[in-house]
Amino acid sequence: MITVCKVVVCRGRLSDTPELLCSAIHDRYSCRLFVPNRNVPGEVIAKLLTAASKAPSGKNGQPWRFRVLADESVQTVAAMLPNNKWLQNVVQMIAVFMDTANVYDIEKDTMAIGACVENMILEATANGVQSCWIGECSNYKDEICEILGVEKRYSLMALVAIGYGKKLSQAKRLDINDLMI
Ligand SMILES: Cc1cc2nc3c(=O)[nH]c(=O)nc-3n(C[C@H](O)[C@H](O)[C@H](O)COP(=O)(O)O)c2cc1C
């Protein structure tokens, strides 16, 4: 199955993505050590958002909405997340929301937003940008949305820290055989 995936997916380049999809899948890691004050260019952020928007969604509902956070707003939000102190060095984040006014099925829409975030971070990797998916924000979603002045219909699902950084450690994975049930 893995071989089939490699043959089908890795043949050729993605239209405007500089690296192969398989490389991005294998190279991506959660970065928690970013170079301070180095911004991801706007055109690269646009690519991340475009990739995110290409995710599948139930009934093509596209429940995701985005806001790019920079500078002070990043620091304000970071200060609200006690388990992610390392965010102090981060200068940009992408906040991903669910549009609750257009929910088709909460479980399926949640899965779609997961796919959307994954597309975003793979596109980041393919463009030499490091990222970290921050789930802790869901514990404080109402407070964060209020501070950001986000309408109540949008529910904060994830923050994605983006920037240029390096890997501190390699997260281990379970053996494939141990995943089979
Ligand atoms: C839904 C979700 C929530 C996460 N929340 C956090 C978080 O709040 N802080 C953090 O540092 N990493 C967070 N992560 C990243 C995971 O810790 C990371 O993916 C996992 O340890 C595997 O490491 P890797 O991404 O480097 O392969 C989250 C990942 C997911 C998918």
The ligand as an SDF file (V2000), in Angstrom:
LIG
                    3D

 31 33  0  0  0  0  0  0  0  0999 V2000
   -4.8650   18.6730   17.0910 C   0  0  0  0  0  0  0  0  0  0  0  0
   -3.4190   18.9420   17.4680 C   0  0  0  0  0  0  0  0  0  0  0  0
   -3.1440   19.7720   18.5110 C   0  0  0  0  0  0  0  0  0  0  0  0
   -1.8220   20.0780   18.8450 C   0  0  0  0  0  0  0  0  0  0  0  0
   -1.5670   20.9690   19.8500 N   0  0  0  0  0  0  0  0  0  0  0  0
   -0.2960   21.3200   20.1220 C   0  0  0  0  0  0  0  0  0  0  0  0
   -0.0270   22.3380   21.0770 C   0  0  0  0  0  0  0  0  0  0  0  0
   -0.9190   22.9410   21.6840 O   0  0  0  0  0  0  0  0  0  0  0  0
    1.2780   22.6440   21.3150 N   0  0  0  0  0  0  0  0  0  0  0  0
    2.3170   22.0280   20.6660 C   0  0  0  0  0  0  0  0  0  0  0  0
    3.4730   22.3720   20.9130 O   0  0  0  0  0  0  0  0  0  0  0  0
    2.0780   21.0590   19.7240 N   0  0  0  0  0  0  0  0  0  0  0  0
    0.8140   20.7090   19.4500 C   0  0  0  0  0  0  0  0  0  0  0  0
    0.5530   19.7710   18.4730 N   0  0  0  0  0  0  0  0  0  0  0  0
    1.6720   19.1170   17.7800 C   0  0  0  0  0  0  0  0  0  0  0  0
    1.8960   17.6850   18.3070 C   0  0  0  0  0  0  0  0  0  0  0  0
    2.4440   17.7690   19.6000 O   0  0  0  0  0  0  0  0  0  0  0  0
    2.8180   16.9520   17.3260 C   0  0  0  0  0  0  0  0  0  0  0  0
    2.2090   16.8580   16.0760 O   0  0  0  0  0  0  0  0  0  0  0  0
    3.1810   15.5430   17.8020 C   0  0  0  0  0  0  0  0  0  0  0  0
    3.8990   15.5950   19.0120 O   0  0  0  0  0  0  0  0  0  0  0  0
    4.0310   14.7990   16.7640 C   0  0  0  0  0  0  0  0  0  0  0  0
    5.2030   15.5380   16.4670 O   0  0  0  0  0  0  0  0  0  0  0  0
    5.5440   16.0340   14.9990 P   0  0  0  0  0  0  0  0  0  0  0  0
    4.4370   16.9420   14.5470 O   0  0  0  0  0  0  0  0  0  0  0  0
    6.8470   16.7750   15.1330 O   0  0  0  0  0  0  0  0  0  0  0  0
    5.6520   14.8340   14.1110 O   0  0  0  0  0  0  0  0  0  0  0  0
   -0.7540   19.4750   18.1280 C   0  0  0  0  0  0  0  0  0  0  0  0
   -1.0580   18.6240   17.0590 C   0  0  0  0  0  0  0  0  0  0  0  0
   -2.3650   18.3810   16.7130 C   0  0  0  0  0  0  0  0  0  0  0  0
   -2.6560   17.5120   15.4990 C   0  0  0  0  0  0  0  0  0  0  0  0
  1  2  1  0
  2  3  1  0
  2 30  2  0
  3  4  2  0
  4  5  1  0
  4 28  1  0
  5  6  2  0
  6  7  1  0
  6 13  1  0
  7  8  2  0
  7  9  1  0
  9 10  1  0
 10 11  2  0
 10 12  1  0
 12 13  2  0
 13 14  1  0
 14 15  1  0
 14 28  1  0
 15 16  1  0
 16 17  1  0
 16 18  1  0
 18 19  1  0
 18 20  1  0
 20 21  1  0
 20 22  1  0
 22 23  1  0
 23 24  1  0
 24 25  2  0
 24 26  1  0
 24 27  1  0
 28 29  2  0
 29 30  1  0
 30 31  1  0
M  END
$$$$
